[in-house]
């Protein structure tokens, strides 16, 4: 029986169950089946404080990783955008499955069809400084309201009419089958997502035998174009020395000829730095990371560090 560690939220369990089914189709293959093991994290227990005040990067993953290192579970699944960019000792990133839609999406109250349909002075909820910044650039008239909680909690603000709309990751809504709640999906090249948004990370202990059935199954689950894209995005985030809750947005894509396109933005209240880069060589993880670092260095030279020090949400 494979024990798979996960946060207890509906989305986390749905994501983890999807990974488990790829590894144990019909309960056969890697083992005789799987068991989802709920792990409570600090970020789940405190659903009111801004992420920057309760630990920021890693607030949703530390407890899950501790369960893995303690041998309480065999595999753990995270939303990759929640993972710190520094590797964890004793843990290996074994697979990054194919990425779900990386875009952000708007869930609106009844009668609204998208961002432009929100009345002047409308109220939009998000707990993300990155989303707040891009919303204010698109609609300076809006009131951005800080919110926390799981997908259901945040959607309810709009469904009850307390807010005109909320912005969420499209991937979570799609994974939960909530497609019909989406009023608008923002194009990821225009409304840049968080680094690695829509991607999953599957981790195991570093000492797992690479020839074991589990390791081989995880290797088959890994999706190279997704791994290359998120390698560039996360390398940029790390080079900027910014956490997962910083006003940093980036999106990378592998083209049909195996080249990489990367675009990123760092947002301040009065200044925005947006850059993009296209690679000329066939992409590898190493070249993707180098591309991310190079773009970050360009943005730092343009003043990104000062923008990262600004606070968007109280």
C-alpha positions as CSV (number, residue, x, y, z in Angstrom):
1,X,0.0,0.0,0.0
2,X,1.5,3.3,-1.1
3,X,0.9,6.1,1.5
4,X,0.6,9.5,-0.2
5,X,0.9,12.6,2.0
6,X,-1.3,15.6,1.2
7,X,-2.8,18.7,2.7
8,X,-6.4,18.1,3.8
9,X,-8.1,20.6,1.5
10,X,-10.5,19.4,-1.2
11,X,-8.1,20.6,-3.9
12,X,-5.0,19.1,-2.4
13,X,-6.7,15.8,-2.0
14,X,-8.1,15.9,-5.5
15,X,-4.6,16.7,-6.9
16,X,-3.0,13.9,-4.8
17,X,-5.6,11.4,-5.8
18,X,-5.0,12.2,-9.5
19,X,-1.3,11.5,-9.0
20,X,-2.0,8.3,-7.1
21,X,-4.2,7.0,-9.9
22,X,-1.4,7.6,-12.4
23,X,1.0,5.6,-10.2
24,X,-1.5,2.9,-9.2
25,X,-4.0,2.5,-12.0
26,X,-6.9,0.4,-10.8
27,X,-4.9,-0.4,-7.6
28,X,-2.3,-2.4,-9.5
29,X,1.3,-1.8,-10.6
30,X,3.3,0.0,-8.0
31,X,1.5,-1.6,-5.1
32,X,-1.9,-3.1,-4.2
33,X,-3.4,0.4,-3.9
34,X,-2.9,3.7,-2.2
35,X,-3.9,5.6,0.9
36,X,-4.2,9.4,1.1
37,X,-2.7,10.7,4.4
38,X,-3.9,14.1,5.5
39,X,-1.3,16.4,6.9
40,X,-2.3,19.7,8.6
41,X,-0.1,22.7,7.7
42,X,0.4,26.1,9.3
43,X,-1.1,27.7,6.3
44,X,-4.3,25.6,6.5
45,X,-4.7,26.2,10.3
46,X,-4.4,30.0,9.9
47,X,-6.8,31.1,7.2
48,X,-7.1,34.8,8.1
49,X,-3.5,36.1,8.4
50,X,-1.7,37.3,5.3
51,X,0.8,34.6,4.1
52,X,3.7,37.1,4.5
53,X,2.9,37.2,8.3
54,X,2.7,33.5,9.0
55,X,5.8,32.3,7.2
56,X,5.4,33.1,3.5
57,X,7.2,30.6,1.3
58,X,6.8,27.0,2.5
59,X,3.9,27.7,4.8
60,X,1.9,24.9,3.1
61,X,4.6,22.4,2.6
62,X,6.9,22.1,5.7
63,X,4.6,19.7,7.6
64,X,4.0,17.5,4.6
65,X,7.7,17.2,4.0
66,X,8.3,16.4,7.7
67,X,5.9,13.5,7.4
68,X,7.8,12.2,4.4
69,X,11.2,12.4,6.1
70,X,9.7,10.7,9.2
71,X,8.6,7.8,7.1
72,X,5.0,8.4,7.8
73,X,4.2,8.6,4.1
74,X,6.0,7.3,0.9
75,X,5.2,10.1,-1.5
76,X,4.0,13.7,-1.2
77,X,2.2,16.0,-3.7
78,X,2.3,19.8,-3.6
79,X,1.2,22.6,-5.8
80,X,4.6,23.5,-7.2
81,X,4.1,27.2,-6.8
82,X,4.0,26.6,-3.0
83,X,7.4,25.0,-2.9
84,X,10.5,27.0,-1.7
85,X,13.0,27.3,-4.5
86,X,15.8,26.0,-2.3
87,X,16.0,22.1,-2.4
88,X,15.1,20.4,0.9
89,X,17.7,18.1,2.5
90,X,16.8,14.4,2.2
91,X,14.1,15.0,-0.4
92,X,14.1,14.5,-4.2
93,X,11.7,16.1,-6.6
94,X,10.8,12.9,-8.5
95,X,8.2,14.1,-11.0
96,X,6.5,17.2,-12.4
97,X,3.4,16.0,-14.2
98,X,1.9,17.8,-17.2
99,X,0.8,21.2,-16.3
100,X,-2.9,22.2,-16.0
101,X,-4.0,25.6,-17.3
102,X,-1.5,28.1,-15.7
103,X,-3.8,31.1,-16.0
104,X,-5.7,33.1,-13.4
105,X,-9.5,33.1,-13.6
106,X,-12.3,35.4,-12.4
107,X,-15.2,34.1,-10.4
108,X,-17.9,36.8,-10.3
109,X,-21.3,37.4,-8.7
110,X,-24.4,36.8,-10.7
111,X,-24.9,39.1,-13.6
112,X,-21.2,39.8,-14.3
113,X,-19.4,38.3,-17.2
114,X,-15.8,39.3,-16.7
115,X,-13.4,42.0,-15.4
116,X,-14.7,44.7,-17.7
117,X,-18.3,44.1,-16.5
118,X,-17.5,44.9,-12.9
119,X,-18.9,48.4,-12.1
120,X,-16.6,51.3,-11.4
121,X,-15.5,51.1,-7.8
122,X,-16.3,47.4,-7.6
123,X,-14.7,45.1,-5.0
124,X,-12.5,42.2,-6.0
125,X,-10.9,39.7,-3.6
126,X,-7.5,38.2,-3.7
127,X,-4.8,37.2,-1.1
128,X,-2.0,37.6,-3.7
129,X,0.1,40.8,-4.1
130,X,0.8,39.7,-7.6
131,X,-2.9,39.5,-8.6
132,X,-3.6,42.7,-6.7
133,X,-0.9,44.6,-8.6
134,X,-2.1,43.3,-12.0
135,X,-5.8,44.0,-11.2
136,X,-4.9,47.6,-10.2
137,X,-3.0,48.1,-13.4
138,X,-5.9,46.8,-15.5
139,X,-8.7,48.6,-13.4
140,X,-7.3,51.3,-11.1
141,X,-10.8,52.1,-10.0
142,X,-11.4,48.8,-8.3
143,X,-11.1,48.2,-4.5
144,X,-8.9,45.2,-3.9
145,X,-10.0,43.2,-0.8
146,X,-7.5,40.8,0.9
147,X,-9.0,37.4,1.4
148,X,-7.7,34.0,2.5
149,X,-9.2,30.4,2.6
150,X,-9.7,27.5,0.3
151,X,-11.3,27.7,-3.1
152,X,-14.8,27.1,-1.8
153,X,-14.4,29.8,0.9
154,X,-13.1,32.4,-1.6
155,X,-15.7,31.7,-4.3
156,X,-18.4,32.2,-1.7
157,X,-17.5,35.8,-1.3
158,X,-18.6,36.4,-4.9
159,X,-21.5,34.0,-4.9
160,X,-23.0,35.7,-1.8
161,X,-22.5,39.1,-3.4
162,X,-20.1,40.3,-0.6
163,X,-17.6,41.0,-3.4
164,X,-18.1,41.5,-7.1
165,X,-15.5,38.9,-7.9
166,X,-12.5,36.9,-6.8
167,X,-9.4,35.9,-8.7
168,X,-8.3,32.3,-8.4
169,X,-5.9,29.9,-10.3
170,X,-7.8,28.4,-13.2
171,X,-6.0,25.1,-12.5
172,X,-7.7,24.5,-9.2
173,X,-11.2,25.3,-10.5
174,X,-10.6,22.9,-13.5
175,X,-9.3,20.1,-11.3
176,X,-12.4,20.4,-9.1
177,X,-14.7,20.4,-12.1
178,X,-15.9,24.0,-11.4
179,X,-15.5,25.2,-15.0
180,X,-19.0,26.6,-14.9
181,X,-18.1,29.1,-12.1
182,X,-15.5,30.8,-14.3
183,X,-16.6,34.2,-15.7
184,X,-13.3,34.9,-17.4
185,X,-9.9,33.3,-17.9
186,X,-7.0,35.8,-18.2
187,X,-4.5,35.0,-20.9
188,X,-1.2,34.0,-19.1
189,X,0.9,36.2,-21.5
190,X,-1.1,39.3,-20.6
191,X,-2.0,38.6,-16.9
192,X,1.1,36.8,-15.9
193,X,0.6,33.9,-13.4
194,X,2.7,33.0,-10.3
195,X,5.9,31.0,-10.9
196,X,4.9,27.3,-11.6
197,X,1.2,28.0,-11.3
198,X,-0.8,25.0,-12.5
199,X,2.0,22.5,-12.0
200,X,2.3,19.8,-9.4
201,X,5.4,18.6,-7.6
202,X,5.8,14.9,-6.5
203,X,8.5,14.4,-3.9
204,X,10.0,11.3,-2.4
205,X,12.9,10.6,0.1
206,X,16.3,11.0,-1.5
207,X,17.3,7.4,-0.7
208,X,14.5,5.8,-2.7
209,X,16.0,3.1,-5.0
210,X,15.9,4.6,-8.5
211,X,15.1,1.2,-9.9
212,X,12.2,0.6,-7.6
213,X,8.7,0.3,-9.1
214,X,7.7,3.5,-7.5
215,X,10.7,5.5,-8.8
216,X,10.2,4.1,-12.3
217,X,6.5,5.0,-12.3
218,X,7.3,8.5,-11.1
219,X,9.9,8.9,-13.9
220,X,7.2,8.0,-16.4
221,X,4.9,10.6,-14.9
222,X,7.4,13.4,-15.4
223,X,6.5,15.8,-18.3
224,X,9.7,17.3,-19.8
225,X,8.1,20.5,-21.3
226,X,6.5,21.4,-18.0
227,X,9.7,20.7,-16.1
228,X,11.7,23.0,-18.4
229,X,9.1,25.8,-18.2
230,X,8.8,25.7,-14.4
231,X,12.6,25.4,-14.0
232,X,13.0,28.8,-15.8
233,X,10.2,30.4,-13.7
234,X,11.5,29.2,-10.4
235,X,15.1,30.1,-11.2
236,X,13.9,33.6,-11.9
237,X,12.1,33.7,-8.6
238,X,15.1,32.4,-6.7
239,X,17.5,34.9,-8.4
240,X,15.1,37.7,-7.5
241,X,15.3,36.4,-3.9
242,X,11.5,36.7,-3.7
243,X,9.1,34.4,-2.0
244,X,5.9,32.8,-3.3
245,X,3.8,35.7,-2.0
246,X,5.9,38.5,-3.6
247,X,4.5,40.6,-6.4
248,X,6.4,38.6,-9.0
249,X,4.7,37.1,-12.1
250,X,6.2,34.9,-14.7
251,X,5.3,32.4,-17.4
252,X,7.4,30.2,-19.6
253,X,6.5,28.0,-22.5
254,X,8.3,25.5,-24.7
255,X,7.7,26.0,-28.3
256,X,7.2,23.4,-31.0
257,X,10.8,23.5,-32.0
258,X,11.9,23.0,-28.3
259,X,12.9,26.6,-27.6
260,X,11.9,28.5,-24.5
261,X,9.9,31.7,-24.2
262,X,10.0,33.4,-20.8
263,X,8.2,36.5,-19.6
264,X,8.2,38.1,-16.2
265,X,7.0,41.1,-14.3
266,X,7.8,42.7,-10.9
267,X,5.2,45.2,-9.7
268,X,5.4,48.3,-7.5
269,X,2.7,50.8,-6.7
270,X,4.0,53.3,-9.2
271,X,6.4,51.3,-11.4
272,X,6.3,48.0,-13.2
273,X,9.2,46.1,-14.7
274,X,8.2,43.6,-17.4
275,X,10.7,41.7,-19.5
276,X,10.7,38.7,-21.9
277,X,13.4,36.5,-23.5
278,X,13.5,33.9,-26.2
279,X,16.1,31.2,-26.3
280,X,17.9,30.2,-29.4
281,X,19.0,26.7,-28.3
282,X,17.1,23.5,-27.6
283,X,15.9,23.8,-24.0
284,X,17.3,21.7,-21.1
285,X,16.7,22.1,-17.4
286,X,20.1,23.7,-17.1
287,X,19.5,26.2,-20.0
288,X,16.0,26.9,-18.7
289,X,17.4,27.8,-15.2
290,X,20.2,29.9,-16.8
291,X,17.5,31.8,-18.8
292,X,15.5,32.5,-15.7
293,X,18.6,33.8,-13.9
294,X,19.6,36.0,-16.8
295,X,16.1,37.6,-17.0
296,X,16.1,38.1,-13.2
297,X,19.5,39.9,-13.4
298,X,18.2,42.2,-16.1
299,X,15.1,43.0,-13.9
300,X,17.3,43.6,-10.8
301,X,19.5,46.0,-12.8
302,X,16.3,47.9,-13.7
303,X,15.4,48.3,-10.1
304,X,13.3,45.3,-9.2
305,X,14.7,44.9,-5.7
306,X,13.1,48.2,-4.6
307,X,9.7,47.1,-5.9
308,X,9.9,43.8,-4.1
309,X,10.1,45.7,-0.8
310,X,6.8,47.4,-1.3
311,X,3.6,45.9,0.4
312,X,0.5,45.5,-1.6
313,X,-1.9,43.9,0.8
314,X,-2.4,44.6,4.5
